[in-house]
Amino acid sequence: MTDLAERSTTQILLLAPNLLGESLALQLSKAKPELEVFTKSVEMTSHPSLVIWAIENLDLPSAIQIEVRKLQERWQPSPILLVLPAKITVTTNQLLQFGCPGLLQDPDFKILVEAIDTLVGGGRVVRLKEQNRDQDITHQKTLGLGQWLLVSGIQQINNDLISLDILLSETNDNLIVELMLRGRERELKSAKEFLLWLWGPLQVSVDTMIDTRDKQTNHWSSNSLITNLNKGTNISLNSRNSIEVWNLLSERLEKAVKYGLINSTGSLLALEALNPSRKTDLLVALVKQLDQVMARLRKNDFSEVSCLKIWKELQQELRCQALRTMTGNYVRLPLKEEQTPVVDHLLKITDLSEDDEDLPSPELMLEPLLVDRPTQVDGQLLPSDDPRALMQLETLFSNWLIRTAEIVSSEILGACAEWPELRQYMLESRLVSTRELERLRNQLNSQNRWQNLIQRPIQLYESKRLFYKLSQGYIQPVLITEPRDEELRQLGWIQQQVALLVEARDALAPQLQELVKRIGDLMVVLLTKVLGRAIGLVGRGIAQGMGRSLGRG
């Protein structure tokens, strides 16, 4: 960061309402004598180092965006800092589309001064508060009956699932209660899948509509790929290069995993079986090893092809080093009446070379940070320091982190099945039992087979990929639509038949709907025209007969 004290004067153009502009200019000049703050461009003697625009309201974001572009064109290359009010009705993604290096929402004076130093030094600052603006705008939209039923149903199911997670975490040794809760959990998940199947493939849009996170009840749901991992949006880069971007990413990832993660994916994870301290150690170790790999790749002037090749070669070594760090080099446990080094034996009996087929291409993560390749976000090519690109990279690295931890955790579970003394050190207390451990492994194996044979072909055919993201202490699933035709062609015969069944269902659905409609129309005709008329004639005859009988009487 450039130190303002080393410069004689730094001229800043402040665009704000008269009273606010004069007051703020006076405060900045007193706090930092080296700053010259002007509220009118005609008073400046040189090109400004920074342009600050304090906005009173954001009722017309499109007009604000046009004005920001005009300011950027006029005062280029000076950065633009937008100071936003506390209450706004614009989504975070809309604010990020302004393309300003600085975005501050209702900052105090200290944060404003720090942001000025960072921006003048060539960095980027984004500080947006967490508000319910996205939710308020969403609820203003008019929903049809089907959408309303779907949204409300899934929201209620999500709330019940979160309550069950809390109850299951508090259940100790009561097997009957646990079985009842597990059964209820399966019922709710089946009901959610049935709702999504009944109303169509709307999971991404539905989850966006019901995106709420209440601080007291810890409600959650998935959003789009570019979703911040912390409450609000807080991004600060001292310089806008790939090294600084990676330093921020690694810092955010390490902070996200240090205090534990709760599985909210709706499926079992091998990572959950680890002791909480071992789980945290593994995730932190993976982040640190990833940082070393990135530093190693950055030091060598590789081409894109060789960079990806070296990345793949380093994956097994990275996992081994993370396992060594998590376990400890000097830990010994009894094995066949001998004290055996845990890490050496684990590395000997485990296979950490497995690849996760659902991991996206590593070039999406590496190229923006190693060869300065722009990141594609919503059809736009953005540099890695752009907040939208940075948060997308954060989700990609989060997905890599969770899936890599799953590979290591699965191998640890296999080793614990063969080495009983290792369970108390590595796993949760309930999994010390052989029965509980084997039941968990069987459930994981069944889930993996179902995923590989059924769910993965369907996701490939629908051009969707499942990502795991970290959000406020939770591991959350996100389905992203992207081309996967090449992977679809490489499926085995059984998996291709699953995709073929889905295609047949799509092809037959219109004919089936038309058939049901025709049958319904036919039933209406039969009930109203034929049966109804016959009932009317019978009733009329009965009435006439009763009338004659009464008349004779």
C-alpha positions, 0 to 999 in steps of 0.5 A: 500500500502506498503511504500517503504520508510520503506524498506531499498532497493527495487531491480527492474529489468529493461528490456529495450534498452540500452540507454533507460534503462540506462536513466530510471534507473538513473532517478528512482534512483535519484527520489527514493534513496530506489530503486535499479534499475538493467538492468542486472539480474546477477548484482542483489543480491536478488530476484527483487520486480518488473520486468519492461519491456519497449517494443519498438513495438508490431508487434507480440503480441503472441510472447510478450505474450510468453515472458511475461509468461517466465518472470512470471515463472522465477521471480515468484512471482514478478509482471511484469510491461509492458511499451508500446509505444504511438502508437500500433496496438493491441486491448485492449482485446489482451493487457489484455490477457497478464495477467500482473499486470501492463500495462502502455502506454506511461506513464510520469515519475510521473505515472511510479513512482506511478505504481511502488509503487502500484505494489510493494505494491501488487496492480495492475495498467492498464493505456491504452490510447484511440486510434483508433487501434480497428477501424483501425484493423477492417477496414483492414478486407475484407468485403463482399458485404452484410456485407458492405451494412449492416455495412454502412447502420447501421452506417448511421442510428446510425448517423442520430438517434444521430442527431435526439436525439440532435434536440429533446432535443433542441425542446421546445414547437413546437409540429409539429416539434417534431411530424415530428422528432418522425416520422423520428426516428421511420422510422430509427429504423424500417429501422435498424430492417429490415436490421438486420432481412434481413441479419441475427442475426448479431447485436453483430458482426455488432456493433463491426465492426462499433464501433466508437466514434467521440469526435465531433459528439458523435457517439456510438455503443455497443461492447462486455460485457467487455468494459471500461466505461471511455475513455481509460482504467484506473484501479488502485488497491492498493491491489488485494482483493475483497474489493479493487475491489468493492471500485473501482467499486462503485467509477467508477459507482458513477462517471459515473452517477453524470454528467447525462446520455443520453438514447441511447438504442433505446427504452423509459426509465421511468428514462428519465421522471425524472427531471435531478437533481432527476435522478442523485440523484436517481442513486447516491443514488442507488450506495450508498445503494448498497455499504451499502448492500455489506458492510453488506453482507461482515461483515456476514459469510454467505454461498452462498445460504443464501447470495443470499437469503439476497440479494433478501430480501434487494432489496425492502429496498434498493429501499425504502432507495434510494427513500427516499434519492432522495426525501428528508425527509423534503419535503412537498407538498400540497395533498388535501389541506394539506401539506403532507410529500412526501417520506412517502406518496410515500412509502405508495402508491408505490410498490417497490417489483417488479422483473425484469425478464431480470436481470441475476442471482445476484450470477454473481455479488456477488460471485466474491466479497463476496466468491472470486469465479472466474469470467468466461470471454471468457471461462477463469476463472479469479480473480475479480482483473483481468481487464477483470473480473473487467470490466465485473463486472462493466457492470453487476452492471451497468445493475442492476443499470439502471434496478433498477432505472427503477423500481423506476422511473415507480412507481414515474410516477404512483404516479405523475399521482395520485398526480399532485402537485408532477410533478413539483418537480419530473418530467421534465417540459413538463410532468407537462401536464396531457396529456403528462404524460399519453401519456408517460405512455401509450407508456411505457406500450405498449413497456413493453407489446411488450417486454414481449410478443414478444421480450423476447421470441425471445431473450430467444429462441436465448439465448440472454440477453439485458444488459444496460451499461454506457459508456461515459455519455450514456446508451447503449444496449448490447446483450450477448449470454448465455444459457437461456433454463430454462427461455424458458421452463417457458414462458406462452402459448402465448410467447411459440407460438412466440418462435415456430413461430421463430423456424418455420421460421428457419425451413421453411427458407431453403425450401423457399430459395430453392423454390425461387431459383427454381422459379428463374431458371425456369423464366430464362429458360422461358425468355431465352429459350422460350420467347427469342427464340420466340421473335427472331423467330418473329423478324427474320420473320418480318425482312425477310418480310420487306426484300421481300417487299423492294425487290419487291419495 
